[in-house]
Amino acid sequence: MKLPTQIVTDFYTAFQNKDAEKMAALYHDEVVFNDPAFHNLKGEEARDMWRMLISRGKDMEMNFSGIKEVGEWDNGVEVIAHWEAIYTFTKTGRKVHNIINARFQVVEGKILRHTDDFNLWHWAGMALGFSGKILGWTPFVQNKIRKNARLALDLYRKNKS
């Protein structure tokens, strides 16, 4: 069985190669994903989020670093990583450089929990422009970002079947 750090490395290598299916295969059947835009995605929802983001991110470039095991997490191993993505936000055509710190729980050779952390206000400023810079810190705008992300994922999932 691969080391947990190798599983996370394989996940990000697949991401760099825009291989959503390989990313999805590294997730446990009961995976739970969270980040500031997408909350509590489980199983196939989490896999579909990556499929959607990769299908939209035609010009996306990403790099990763700092993958290391930091201890135990429940019945698995905790792995952390840093990654950055540069892409065009399709809704506005604006360039985004998102800087993310990630935390993984790896159990039995699969990613069971995946949490990405980034500054949603900073992201809103890049993705939405002036209004995001000025109002991106407000709960109203951040909740709207989350609602729109969820709607986009639901639409993607509906149209893929």
C-alpha positions in Angstrom: 0.0 0.0 0.0 1.3 3.5 -0.8 2.3 5.9 1.9 -0.3 8.6 2.7 2.0 11.3 1.4 2.3 9.5 -2.0 -1.5 9.3 -2.2 -1.7 13.0 -1.8 1.1 13.6 -4.3 -0.7 11.3 -6.8 -3.9 13.4 -6.2 -2.2 16.7 -7.0 -0.2 15.2 -9.9 -3.5 14.1 -11.4 -4.8 17.6 -10.8 -1.9 19.1 -12.6 -2.6 16.7 -15.5 -6.3 17.6 -15.4 -7.2 14.0 -14.8 -10.3 14.2 -12.7 -11.0 10.5 -12.9 -7.7 9.6 -11.3 -8.3 12.3 -8.6 -11.8 10.7 -8.0 -10.3 7.2 -7.7 -8.1 8.4 -4.9 -11.1 9.4 -2.8 -12.7 7.0 -0.3 -16.3 6.1 -1.1 -17.3 8.1 2.0 -15.0 11.1 1.3 -16.1 14.4 2.8 -14.7 17.6 1.2 -14.9 21.2 2.5 -13.5 24.5 1.5 -14.8 28.1 1.9 -17.0 27.8 -1.2 -18.1 24.2 -1.1 -19.3 22.8 2.2 -19.8 19.2 3.2 -19.6 17.6 -0.2 -19.8 13.8 0.2 -18.8 10.9 -2.0 -19.7 11.5 -5.6 -20.5 15.2 -5.0 -16.8 15.8 -4.1 -15.7 13.8 -7.1 -18.0 15.8 -9.4 -16.8 19.1 -8.0 -13.3 18.3 -9.3 -14.7 17.0 -12.6 -16.6 20.3 -13.0 -13.6 22.5 -12.0 -11.3 20.7 -14.3 -13.7 20.8 -17.2 -14.1 24.6 -16.7 -10.4 25.3 -16.0 -9.1 25.2 -19.6 -6.2 27.6 -18.8 -5.7 26.4 -15.2 -2.2 25.9 -14.0 -1.4 24.5 -10.5 1.5 23.6 -8.4 1.8 22.0 -5.1 4.4 21.6 -2.3 4.9 20.9 1.3 3.2 17.5 1.4 4.0 15.9 4.8 2.5 13.6 7.3 1.8 15.4 10.5 0.2 12.7 12.7 -2.7 10.5 13.3 -6.3 11.6 12.6 -9.0 9.3 14.0 -8.3 5.9 12.4 -6.1 7.3 9.7 -3.1 9.6 8.9 -3.2 13.3 8.6 -1.3 14.8 5.7 -1.0 18.5 4.9 -0.1 20.2 1.6 0.1 23.7 0.0 -1.1 24.3 -3.5 -1.8 27.2 -5.8 -4.0 27.5 -8.9 -4.0 30.2 -11.5 -7.0 30.2 -13.8 -9.7 32.3 -15.4 -13.0 32.4 -13.4 -15.4 31.6 -16.2 -18.3 33.6 -14.9 -16.4 36.9 -15.0 -13.4 36.2 -17.3 -11.2 37.5 -14.5 -7.8 35.9 -13.6 -7.5 34.3 -10.2 -4.4 33.2 -8.3 -5.8 31.1 -5.4 -3.4 30.1 -2.6 -4.7 27.1 -0.6 -3.6 25.0 2.4 -5.0 21.5 2.5 -5.5 18.9 5.1 -6.2 15.3 4.4 -7.2 12.2 6.3 -5.9 9.1 4.5 -7.4 5.8 5.6 -6.6 2.4 4.0 -4.9 4.0 1.0 -7.8 6.4 0.2 -8.6 10.1 1.0 -11.5 10.0 3.5 -11.5 13.7 4.4 -10.1 16.7 2.4 -10.3 20.2 3.6 -9.0 23.2 1.6 -8.5 26.5 3.3 -8.1 29.8 1.5 -9.1 33.5 1.9 -12.5 33.8 0.3 -12.4 37.6 0.5 -9.2 37.6 -1.4 -10.6 35.2 -3.9 -13.7 37.3 -4.4 -11.6 40.4 -5.1 -9.8 38.5 -7.9 -12.8 36.7 -9.3 -15.5 39.3 -8.9 -13.4 42.5 -9.2 -14.2 45.8 -7.4 -17.4 44.6 -5.7 -15.5 41.5 -4.4 -12.7 43.6 -3.1 -15.0 46.0 -1.3 -17.8 43.6 -0.2 -16.2 40.1 -0.3 -15.6 40.0 3.4 -19.3 40.3 4.2 -21.4 37.3 5.1 -23.9 38.3 2.4 -21.4 38.1 -0.4 -19.7 35.0 0.9 -23.0 33.2 1.3 -23.9 34.2 -2.2 -20.6 32.7 -3.5 -21.4 29.5 -1.7 -24.9 29.4 -3.0 -23.7 30.0 -6.6 -21.0 27.3 -6.2 -23.6 24.8 -5.0 -26.0 25.7 -7.8 -23.2 25.3 -10.4 -22.3 21.9 -9.0 -26.0 20.8 -8.9 -26.4 21.9 -12.5 -23.2 20.1 -13.6 -24.4 16.9 -11.9 -27.8 17.1 -13.4 -26.4 17.6 -16.9 -23.8 14.9 -16.7 -26.4 12.1 -16.3 
